[in-house]
Amino acid sequence: MTEFWLAAGLLLLVALSFLLIPVLRGRRLQQEEDRTALNVALYQERVEELQVQRSEGVLTSAQLDNGQAEAARELLTDTEGAEQVRVSRLGKVLPLLAAVLVPVFAMLIYLHFGASGKVELTQEFAQPPKNLQEMTQRLERAVAAQPDSVEGVFFLGRTYMSQNRPADAARQFEHAAALSGRPPELLGQWAQALYFAANKQWSPQIQALTDEALKADPKEATSLGLRGIAAFEGQRWQEAMDYWQRLMTQLPADDASRTALQGGIDRARDKLVAAGGKPREALSEAAVATAATLKVRVDLDAKVRASVQPGDSVFVFARAVSGPPMPLAVKRMTVADLPADVQLSDADAMMAQLKLSNFAQVQLVARISRAGQPTQGEWVGLGQPLASNTTAVQQLTIDRPDK
C-alpha cells in the first residue's frame, strides 16, 4: 500500500506543477512589466528636462533633437529583452485555489469510488492468515468489497459453518445461490445450514430446497445426507438407511466418510430391529434390476390409429414423479408393433445414475413421434403415478395429442 501512495504523491506533484508554474511565471512577467514602466517614466522625465532647457535657451533645436534621440535609444535598449506581457483573465487567486482544491476533491472521490480497499485486500491476502478469526475477517472484508463474487460468498458461508454459525452461513449460501442460478450443490448447503440453525427442526423451506436440489441432481450428496439425518432424528429408520445407502454408492472406496456413514446405517438398522421392524437390505445390481421392473401393456386408441403411420416411432418410458424430467428407463418400437407388452427396468436406464430403483414413484408415458424424437411428438398416453416396484401389469393407451 505504501508504494501506491508514493506513486499517487508523485502524480499529484506533476499535476500541481501544471497549475503552479504558470502562477510563478506570471510573477516574473509582472516584475519585467514594472521595470519597463519605470524606464518609460525615466524617458518621459528626460524628454521634459530637455524641453525646459530648450525653452530657457540653454539648448539649441539641434541639441534638443539629439538629446531626445539619445533618450529614445536608451529606452529601446532597456526594454529590448523584456517578454510581451500576457493578460491573464484568471487572476492570481483562482489558480492557487485550484492547486489546493483539485487534489483534495480527487482524493475524496477516490476514497468513495476507488479501489483502495481492494488493493489493500490483495496485499493482505498475499500473506497467510495467523488464525481462523483473521481468515474470517479477511473473507468478510472481501465479500463487502466484492458482493457479487460467488466464490467469496460461498467460502464465507463454509467458514461460518466451520465456526458453528449456521444462521450466518445460511444467509451467505442464499446469496450465493441467487448469484449463481440456484445450482443443486448450493441448495443443499443452504438447506443444511437452515436445518442446524433451526436446532435440527425440519421445515417446509428445507423440504423445498432439498426437493429442488434432488430434482436437479438426484445424486446431490449434501441433500441426501441431510434427508438421512432428518429421517434418523425423526426415528424413520428405514428412510434414513435408504438415503444414506444412496449416498454410500456415490463415495469412492477409499473415502474417509464411508466409515461414519456406514456406522449411521448400522445404527438405523439396529433401531429399526429394536422397534420390531424388518430392514430392507440394499440389493445388488442384478437384484435391483429384477425388483424394479415395470410391466406395461401399450395400446393405441382407435381414433388415433387413422392419424399415424405404421413406421412412426413409439417411445415407452418411465419418469420420476419428483425428480429430473428426463426418462429413467426407455424402450423404442413402432406403431406397427402395437399393441405390445413392454418391460422397463434399470437395465433400460438412459443414464447410469438415473435408475428406476432410485425413485419411489414414477409415471409411465408412451409417445408417438414421426420425427423420432422421444421428447416431442404428435400423440401421447399418460399413466397415473405408481410405485417403482409395482409388479402388476399396467395398461397404457395412446389417446391424446401431445401438447
C-alpha positions in Angstrom: 0.0 0.0 0.0 3.0 2.3 0.7 4.1 2.0 -2.9 0.6 3.0 -4.1 0.6 6.2 -2.0 4.1 7.2 -3.2 3.1 6.8 -6.8 -0.1 8.8 -6.1 2.0 11.6 -4.5 4.4 11.8 -7.5 1.4 12.1 -9.8 0.0 14.8 -7.6 3.2 16.8 -7.8 3.1 16.6 -11.6 -0.5 17.8 -11.6 0.3 20.7 -9.3 3.2 21.8 -11.5 0.8 22.5 -14.3 -1.1 24.9 -12.0 1.7 26.5 -10.1 4.3 27.0 -12.9 2.1 29.5 -14.7 1.5 31.4 -11.5 5.2 31.6 -10.8 5.9 32.6 -14.4 3.3 35.3 -14.1 5.1 36.8 -11.2 8.3 37.1 -13.2 6.5 38.7 -16.1 5.0 41.2 -13.7 8.4 42.2 -12.5 9.5 42.7 -16.1 6.4 44.8 -16.7 7.2 47.0 -13.7 10.8 47.6 -14.8 9.6 48.6 -18.3 7.2 51.1 -16.9 10.0 52.6 -14.8 12.2 53.0 -17.9 9.3 54.7 -19.8 8.8 57.1 -16.9 12.5 58.0 -16.8 12.4 58.5 -20.6 9.5 60.9 -20.3 11.2 62.8 -17.5 14.4 63.2 -19.6 12.4 64.5 -22.6 10.6 67.1 -20.4 14.0 68.2 -18.9 15.5 68.7 -22.4 12.4 70.7 -23.5 12.8 73.0 -20.4 16.5 73.6 -21.3 15.5 74.5 -24.9 12.9 77.0 -23.7 15.5 78.7 -21.4 17.9 78.9 -24.4 20.4 76.6 -22.9 20.0 74.1 -25.8 19.6 74.7 -29.5 17.0 72.9 -31.6 19.6 70.6 -32.9 20.9 69.7 -29.4 17.2 69.1 -28.3 16.7 66.7 -31.2 20.0 64.9 -30.4 19.1 64.6 -26.7 15.6 63.2 -27.5 17.1 60.7 -29.9 19.7 59.6 -27.3 17.0 59.1 -24.6 14.9 57.1 -27.1 17.8 54.8 -27.8 18.4 54.2 -24.1 14.7 53.3 -23.6 14.8 50.9 -26.5 18.0 49.2 -25.1 16.4 48.8 -21.7 13.1 47.2 -22.9 14.6 45.2 -25.8 14.9 41.9 -23.7 11.5 42.0 -22.0 8.8 39.5 -22.9 5.5 40.5 -24.1 3.1 40.8 -21.2 0.3 38.2 -21.3 -3.0 39.3 -19.9 -4.5 36.6 -17.5 -8.2 36.5 -17.0 -8.0 34.1 -14.2 -6.1 36.3 -11.8 -3.7 35.0 -9.2 -6.2 33.7 -6.6 -8.1 31.1 -8.8 -5.0 29.0 -9.8 -3.8 28.9 -6.2 -7.2 27.7 -5.1 -7.4 25.1 -7.8 -3.9 23.9 -6.8 -5.2 23.2 -3.3 -8.8 22.1 -4.0 -8.3 19.8 -7.1 -6.1 17.2 -5.2 -8.4 17.4 -2.2 -11.5 16.6 -4.3 -9.6 14.0 -6.2 -8.7 12.2 -3.0 -12.3 12.3 -1.7 -13.7 10.9 -5.0 -11.1 8.1 -5.0 -11.8 7.2 -1.4 -15.5 6.9 -2.2 -15.5 5.3 -5.6 -11.9 4.0 -5.9 -10.4 0.5 -5.3 -8.0 1.3 -2.5 -9.8 -1.3 -0.3 -9.4 -4.0 -3.0 -5.7 -3.1 -3.4 -5.2 -3.4 0.4 -7.1 -6.7 0.4 -5.0 -8.1 -2.4 -1.8 -7.3 -0.5 -3.3 -8.7 2.7 -4.3 -12.0 1.1 -0.8 -12.4 -0.2 0.2 -13.2 3.4 -1.2 -16.4 5.1 -3.7 -15.7 8.0 -2.4 -16.2 11.5 -5.6 -17.9 12.7 -9.2 -18.7 11.8 -10.6 -15.5 13.1 -8.2 -13.4 10.9 -9.2 -15.5 7.9 -12.9 -14.9 8.6 -12.3 -11.2 8.9 -10.5 -11.2 5.6 -13.3 -13.0 3.9 -15.9 -10.7 5.3 -14.0 -7.6 4.0 -13.5 -9.3 0.6 -17.3 -10.0 0.4 -18.0 -6.4 1.4 -15.7 -5.2 -1.3 -17.0 -7.7 -4.0 -20.5 -8.7 -3.0 -21.1 -10.3 -6.5 -18.3 -12.8 -6.1 -19.9 -16.2 -5.8 -16.7 -17.9 -4.7 -16.1 -15.3 -1.9 -19.7 -15.6 -0.6 -19.6 -19.4 -0.8 -16.3 -19.7 1.1 -17.5 -17.2 3.8 -20.6 -19.4 4.2 -18.4 -22.5 4.6 -16.2 -20.7 7.1 -19.3 -19.7 9.2 -20.4 -23.4 9.2 -17.0 -24.5 10.5 -17.4 -22.0 13.3 -20.8 -23.3 14.2 -22.6 -20.2 12.9 -25.2 -21.9 10.7 -27.6 -18.9 10.6 -24.9 -16.6 9.2 -23.9 -19.4 6.8 -27.5 -19.8 5.6 -27.6 -16.1 4.6 -24.4 -16.4 2.6 -25.5 -19.6 0.8 -28.8 -18.0 0.0 -26.9 -15.0 -1.5 -24.5 -17.3 -3.5 -27.4 -19.4 -4.8 -29.1 -16.2 -6.1 -25.9 -15.1 -7.8 -25.2 -18.4 -9.5 -28.7 -19.6 -10.6 -29.5 -21.9 -7.7 -27.2 -24.9 -8.5 -28.2 -28.1 -6.6 -25.0 -28.3 -4.6 -25.6 -24.7 -3.2 -29.2 -25.5 -2.4 -28.0 -28.5 -0.4 -25.6 -26.4 1.6 -28.3 -23.7 2.2 -30.8 -26.4 3.4 -28.2 -27.9 5.7 -27.3 -24.5 7.3 -31.0 -23.8 7.8 -31.5 -27.2 9.4 -28.8 -26.7 12.0 -29.8 -23.0 12.5 -33.3 -24.3 13.5 -31.8 -26.7 16.1 -32.4 -29.7 13.8 -36.0 -28.9 13.2 -37.3 -29.8 9.7 -39.3 -27.1 7.9 -41.2 -26.6 4.6 -38.4 -24.4 3.3 -35.8 -27.1 4.0 -38.0 -29.7 2.3 -38.5 -27.4 -0.7 -34.8 -26.8 -1.1 -33.8 -30.5 -0.9 -36.6 -31.4 -3.3 -35.3 -28.8 -5.8 -31.7 -29.9 -5.3 -32.5 -33.7 -5.8 -34.8 -32.9 -8.7 -31.9 -31.2 -10.5 -29.4 -33.8 -9.4 -30.6 -37.0 -7.7 -27.0 -37.6 -6.5 -26.6 -34.3 -4.7 -24.6 -35.5 -1.7 -25.5 -32.8 0.9 -29.2 -33.2 0.3 -29.1 -37.0 0.5 -27.1 -36.9 3.8 -29.4 -34.2 5.2 -32.5 -36.2 4.4 -30.9 -39.2 6.1 -30.1 -37.2 9.2 -33.6 -35.7 9.4 -35.1 -39.2 8.9 -32.9 -40.6 11.7 -33.8 -37.7 14.1 -37.4 -38.4 13.3 -37.0 -42.1 14.0 -37.8 -43.0 10.4 -35.1 -45.7 10.4 -35.7 -47.3 7.1 -35.9 -43.9 5.3 -32.6 -42.9 6.9 -31.0 -46.1 5.7 -32.3 -45.6 2.2 -30.9 -42.1 1.8 -27.6 -43.0 3.3 -27.2 -46.1 1.1 -27.9 -43.9 -1.9 -25.2 -41.6 -0.7 -22.8 -44.5 0.0 -23.0 -45.8 -3.6 -21.5 -42.4 -4.8 -18.5 -42.3 -2.5 -15.1 -43.7 -3.6 -14.0 -46.9 -1.9 -11.2 -45.0 -0.1 -13.4 -42.1 1.1 -12.9 -41.5 4.8 -16.5 -40.6 5.4 -17.7 -44.1 4.3 -16.9 -45.4 7.8 -19.1 -42.8 9.6 -21.9 -43.2 7.0 -21.9 -47.0 7.4 -22.0 -46.5 11.2 -25.1 -44.4 10.8 -26.7 -47.1 8.6 -25.9 -49.7 11.1 -27.4 -47.7 14.0 -30.6 -47.0 12.0 -30.8 -50.8 11.2 -30.4 -51.6 14.9 -33.1 -49.1 15.9 -35.5 -50.5 13.3 -34.9 -54.1 14.6 -35.4 -53.0 18.2 -38.7 -51.4 17.2 -39.8 -54.6 15.7 -39.3 -53.7 12.1 -37.6 -55.6 9.3 -34.9 -53.8 7.5 -35.0 -53.6 3.7 -31.5 -54.5 2.8 -29.6 -52.9 -0.1 -29.9 -55.0 -3.2 -27.2 -56.0 -5.7 -27.3 -54.5 -9.2 -28.9 -57.7 -10.6 -31.4 -57.9 -7.8 -32.4 -54.2 -8.1 -32.9 -54.7 -11.8 -35.2 -57.6 -11.1 -37.1 -55.8 -8.3 -37.6 -52.5 -10.1 -39.3 -53.9 -13.2 -42.5 -52.4 -14.6 -44.7 -54.4 -16.9 -46.7 -52.3 -19.3 -49.3 -53.1 -22.0 -49.2 -50.4 -24.6 -52.1 -49.9 -27.0 -53.4 -47.3 -29.5 -56.8 -45.7 -29.3 -58.9 -46.3 -32.3 -59.4 -42.6 -33.1 -55.6 -42.1 -33.2 -54.8 -45.1 -35.4 -56.1 -43.3 -38.6 -53.7 -40.4 -37.9 -50.5 -42.3 -37.7 -48.2 -44.3 -39.9 -47.0 -47.9 -39.2 -43.4 -46.7 -39.3 -43.8 -43.9 -36.8 -41.6 -44.3 -33.7 -43.2 -45.1 -30.3 -41.2 -44.4 -27.1 -42.4 -46.0 -23.9 -40.6 -44.7 -20.8 -40.9 -44.1 -17.1 -40.0 -40.7 -15.5 -39.8 -39.7 -11.8 -42.7 -38.0 -10.2 -40.4 -36.0 -8.0 -37.1 -35.8 -9.8 -35.4 -34.9 -13.0 -37.6 -34.6 -16.1 -35.5 -36.9 -18.3 -36.7 -40.5 -18.7 -35.4 -43.1 -16.3 -36.0 -46.2 -18.5 -36.9 -46.3 -22.2 -38.0 -48.8 -24.8 -38.5 -48.0 -28.5 -40.7 -49.6 -31.1 -43.0 -48.6 -34.0 -46.8 -48.2 -34.4 -46.8 -51.4 -36.3 -45.8 -53.2 -33.1 -48.8 -52.1 -31.2 -50.4 -53.4 -29.1 -47.3 -54.6 -27.3 -46.1 -55.8 -23.9 -43.1 -53.9 -22.6 -40.9 -54.3 -19.5 -39.0 -51.3 -18.1 -36.1 -51.9 -15.6 -32.8 -50.4 -14.5 -31.3 -52.2 -17.5 -33.1 -49.7 -19.8 -31.8 -46.6 -18.0 -30.6 -43.8 -20.2 -28.1 -42.7 -17.6 -26.3 -45.0 -15.1 -27.0 -42.7 -12.2 -30.8 -42.3 -13.0 -32.5 -45.7 -12.4 -36.0 -46.7 -11.5 -34.8 -48.2 -8.2 -33.6 -44.8 -7.1 -37.1 -43.2 -7.1 -40.1 -44.1 -5.0 -42.8 -43.1 -7.6 -42.7 -42.9 -11.3 -45.1 -42.1 -14.2 -45.4 -44.1 -17.4 -45.5 -42.4 -20.7 -46.0 -43.6 -24.3 -45.3 -41.1 -27.1 -45.6 -41.4 -30.9 -43.1 -39.2 -32.8 -43.0 -39.2 -36.6 -39.6 -37.4 -36.4 -38.2 -40.0 -34.0 -37.8 -37.5 -31.1 -38.6 -39.0 -27.6 -39.2 -35.6 -26.0 -41.7 -34.3 -28.6 -44.3 -36.0 -30.8 -47.8 -35.9 -32.2 -49.7 -38.3 -29.8 -49.2 -39.4 -26.2 -50.6 -41.6 -23.5 -50.0 -40.8 -19.8 -50.3 -43.1 -16.8 -51.0 -42.3 -13.1 -48.1 -42.1 -10.6 -47.2 -45.5 -9.2 -44.5 -47.1 -7.1 -41.4 -48.0 -8.9 -41.5 -51.6 -7.5 -45.1 -52.3 -8.7 -45.4 -55.8 -10.1 -48.9 -55.7 -11.6 -49.2 -55.1 -15.4 -50.1 -51.6 -16.2 -52.3 -50.6 -19.1 -51.2 -47.5 -21.1 -53.2 -46.2 -24.1 -52.0 -43.5 -26.5 -55.2 -41.4 -26.8 -54.5 -37.7 -26.8 -52.5 -35.0 -28.8 -49.0 -34.3 -27.5 -49.0 -30.7 -26.4 
